[in-house]
Amino acid sequence: MGGVLYSQAMLTIRKMAGSDIPRVSEILTSNYNFIAGPDRIPADRMPALIEKCASVSAVTNMPNNRDCYVALSGKTLVAFLTIKGDEVSDLFVDTAQHRKGLGAELFRFALQAVKNAGHRQLQLVTTGYGIPFYQAMGMKVTGKVDITSGPLQGGQTTRLEMRLV
Protein backbone atom coordinates (compact mmCIF):
# COMPACT_ATOMS: atom_id res chain seq x y z
CA MET A 1 0.00 0.00 0.00
CA GLY A 2 1.31 3.47 -0.85
CA GLY A 3 2.23 5.97 1.85
CA VAL A 4 0.00 8.83 2.90
CA LEU A 5 0.52 11.87 0.66
CA TYR A 6 -2.11 14.11 2.20
CA SER A 7 -4.20 13.95 5.32
CA GLN A 8 -6.76 16.42 6.58
CA ALA A 9 -9.89 16.17 8.69
CA MET A 10 -12.01 14.74 5.86
CA LEU A 11 -9.60 12.75 3.71
CA THR A 12 -6.40 10.78 3.57
CA ILE A 13 -4.99 10.61 0.04
CA ARG A 14 -2.42 8.07 -1.11
CA LYS A 15 -1.27 6.28 -4.24
CA MET A 16 -3.63 3.57 -5.41
CA ALA A 17 -2.64 0.03 -4.41
CA GLY A 18 -3.60 -3.18 -6.20
CA SER A 19 -5.99 -4.04 -3.40
CA ASP A 20 -7.91 -0.79 -4.10
CA ILE A 21 -8.78 -1.72 -7.68
CA PRO A 22 -12.13 -3.50 -7.07
CA ARG A 23 -13.43 -0.60 -4.94
CA VAL A 24 -12.23 1.99 -7.46
CA SER A 25 -14.06 0.05 -10.17
CA GLU A 26 -17.25 0.19 -8.05
CA ILE A 27 -16.90 3.97 -7.57
CA LEU A 28 -16.32 4.57 -11.27
CA THR A 29 -19.21 2.32 -12.30
CA SER A 30 -21.65 4.00 -9.92
CA ASN A 31 -20.57 7.44 -11.12
CA TYR A 32 -20.91 6.58 -14.80
CA ASN A 33 -24.38 5.22 -14.11
CA PHE A 34 -25.21 8.33 -12.06
CA ILE A 35 -24.17 10.83 -14.76
CA ALA A 36 -25.71 8.86 -17.63
CA GLY A 37 -29.09 10.57 -17.21
CA PRO A 38 -27.96 14.19 -16.81
CA ASP A 39 -25.42 13.77 -19.61
CA ARG A 40 -27.92 11.95 -21.86
CA ILE A 41 -25.64 8.98 -22.46
CA PRO A 42 -27.65 6.41 -24.42
CA ALA A 43 -28.39 3.32 -22.33
CA ASP A 44 -27.11 1.01 -25.07
CA ARG A 45 -23.64 2.60 -24.81
CA MET A 46 -23.30 2.23 -21.03
CA PRO A 47 -22.01 -1.38 -20.92
CA ALA A 48 -19.18 -0.56 -23.35
CA LEU A 49 -18.36 2.67 -21.48
CA ILE A 50 -18.17 0.86 -18.16
CA GLU A 51 -16.05 -1.94 -19.64
CA LYS A 52 -13.62 0.54 -21.23
CA CYS A 53 -13.39 3.03 -18.36
CA ALA A 54 -14.57 1.46 -15.09
CA SER A 55 -14.01 -2.29 -15.18
CA VAL A 56 -11.44 -3.96 -12.95
CA SER A 57 -9.36 -4.54 -16.09
CA ALA A 58 -9.51 -0.85 -17.07
CA VAL A 59 -8.58 0.30 -13.55
CA THR A 60 -5.74 -2.23 -13.40
CA ASN A 61 -4.19 -0.66 -16.52
CA MET A 62 -4.60 2.99 -15.46
CA PRO A 63 -1.26 3.28 -13.58
CA ASN A 64 0.55 2.44 -16.82
CA ASN A 65 0.12 6.00 -18.11
CA ARG A 66 -0.94 8.24 -15.20
CA ASP A 67 -0.61 8.74 -11.47
CA CYS A 68 -3.50 7.15 -9.59
CA TYR A 69 -4.62 8.20 -6.13
CA VAL A 70 -7.34 7.10 -3.74
CA ALA A 71 -8.96 9.10 -0.97
CA LEU A 72 -10.11 7.53 2.26
CA SER A 73 -12.54 8.81 4.84
CA GLY A 74 -11.44 6.90 7.90
CA LYS A 75 -10.72 3.45 6.48
CA THR A 76 -13.30 3.67 3.69
CA LEU A 77 -12.14 4.34 0.13
CA VAL A 78 -14.47 7.12 -1.05
CA ALA A 79 -12.82 8.76 -4.07
CA PHE A 80 -10.43 8.26 -6.96
CA LEU A 81 -8.17 10.67 -8.85
CA THR A 82 -5.79 10.32 -11.78
CA ILE A 83 -3.30 12.90 -13.03
CA LYS A 84 -1.25 12.79 -16.21
CA GLY A 85 1.16 15.69 -16.52
CA ASP A 86 -0.91 18.86 -16.16
CA GLU A 87 -4.23 17.10 -16.71
CA VAL A 88 -6.70 15.66 -14.24
CA SER A 89 -7.90 12.56 -16.08
CA ASP A 90 -10.38 11.29 -13.49
CA LEU A 91 -11.88 12.72 -10.31
CA PHE A 92 -14.73 10.66 -8.94
CA VAL A 93 -16.31 10.56 -5.48
CA ASP A 94 -18.52 7.71 -4.28
CA THR A 95 -22.05 8.78 -5.23
CA ALA A 96 -23.20 8.23 -1.63
CA GLN A 97 -20.64 10.88 -0.58
CA HIS A 98 -21.51 13.61 -3.12
CA ARG A 99 -22.04 17.19 -1.89
CA LYS A 100 -19.93 16.76 1.26
CA GLY A 101 -16.81 18.65 0.15
CA LEU A 102 -14.75 15.57 -0.69
CA GLY A 103 -14.48 16.39 -4.39
CA ALA A 104 -13.32 19.93 -3.59
CA GLU A 105 -10.67 18.59 -1.22
CA LEU A 106 -9.49 16.07 -3.80
CA PHE A 107 -9.40 18.79 -6.47
CA ARG A 108 -7.20 20.97 -4.21
CA PHE A 109 -4.85 18.01 -3.79
CA ALA A 110 -4.69 17.60 -7.60
CA LEU A 111 -4.04 21.31 -8.06
CA GLN A 112 -1.12 21.18 -5.63
CA ALA A 113 0.28 17.99 -7.19
CA VAL A 114 0.25 19.58 -10.67
CA LYS A 115 1.90 22.74 -9.30
CA ASN A 116 4.54 20.70 -7.45
CA ALA A 117 5.35 18.91 -10.72
CA GLY A 118 6.26 22.30 -12.22
CA HIS A 119 3.29 22.82 -14.51
CA ARG A 120 1.86 26.28 -15.12
CA GLN A 121 -1.68 25.19 -15.87
CA LEU A 122 -4.18 22.56 -14.90
CA GLN A 123 -6.49 21.20 -17.56
CA LEU A 124 -9.17 18.58 -17.91
CA VAL A 125 -12.12 17.53 -19.99
CA THR A 126 -15.47 16.74 -18.46
CA THR A 127 -19.01 15.92 -19.34
CA GLY A 128 -21.74 18.48 -18.85
CA TYR A 129 -22.49 17.21 -15.36
CA GLY A 130 -19.02 18.18 -14.09
CA ILE A 131 -18.81 21.69 -15.53
CA PRO A 132 -20.46 23.58 -12.63
CA PHE A 133 -18.21 21.84 -10.07
CA TYR A 134 -15.01 22.69 -11.92
CA GLN A 135 -16.12 26.26 -12.56
CA ALA A 136 -16.81 26.63 -8.83
CA MET A 137 -13.23 25.47 -8.26
CA GLY A 138 -11.98 28.33 -10.46
CA MET A 139 -11.54 26.62 -13.82
CA LYS A 140 -12.55 28.31 -17.07
CA VAL A 141 -14.22 26.68 -20.06
CA THR A 142 -11.87 26.91 -23.05
CA GLY A 143 -13.68 24.85 -25.67
CA LYS A 144 -15.30 21.62 -26.74
CA VAL A 145 -13.56 18.37 -27.59
CA ASP A 146 -15.06 15.92 -30.06
CA ILE A 147 -15.04 12.29 -28.97
CA THR A 148 -13.65 10.46 -31.98
CA SER A 149 -13.49 6.88 -30.71
CA GLY A 150 -14.85 4.53 -28.10
CA PRO A 151 -18.33 4.08 -26.65
CA LEU A 152 -19.17 7.80 -26.73
CA GLN A 153 -17.89 8.42 -30.26
CA GLY A 154 -19.76 11.29 -31.88
CA GLY A 155 -20.31 13.10 -28.58
CA GLN A 156 -18.46 16.02 -27.05
CA THR A 157 -16.77 16.89 -23.79
CA THR A 158 -15.83 20.32 -22.49
CA ARG A 159 -12.23 21.42 -21.90
CA LEU A 160 -11.51 23.54 -18.83
CA GLU A 161 -8.22 25.13 -17.79
CA MET A 162 -6.77 27.04 -14.88
CA ARG A 163 -3.53 29.01 -14.92
CA LEU A 164 -1.32 28.22 -11.96
CA VAL A 165 0.68 30.93 -10.29
Stockholm file with secondary structure:
# STOCKHOLM 1.0

chainA/1-165         MGGVLYSQAMLTIRKMAGSDIPRVSEILTSNYNFIAGPDRIPADRMPALIEKCASVSAVTNMPNNRDCYVALSGKTLVAFLTIKGDEVSDLFVDTAQHRKGLGAELFRFALQAVKNAGHRQLQLVTTGYGIPFYQAMGMKVTGKVDITSGPLQGGQTTRLEMRLV
#=GR chainA/1-165 SS CCCEEEECSSCEEEECCGGGHHHHHHHHHHHHHHHHTTTTCCGGGHHHHHHHHTSHHHHHHGGGTSEEEEEEETTEEEEEEEEETTEEEEEEECGGGTTSSHHHHHHHHHHHHHHHTTCSEEEEEECGGGHHHHHHTTCEEEEEEECCSSTTTTCEEEEEEEECC
#=GC SS_cons         CCCEEEECSSCEEEECCGGGHHHHHHHHHHHHHHHHTTTTCCGGGHHHHHHHHTSHHHHHHGGGTSEEEEEEETTEEEEEEEEETTEEEEEEECGGGTTSSHHHHHHHHHHHHHHHTTCSEEEEEECGGGHHHHHHTTCEEEEEEECCSSTTTTCEEEEEEEECC
//
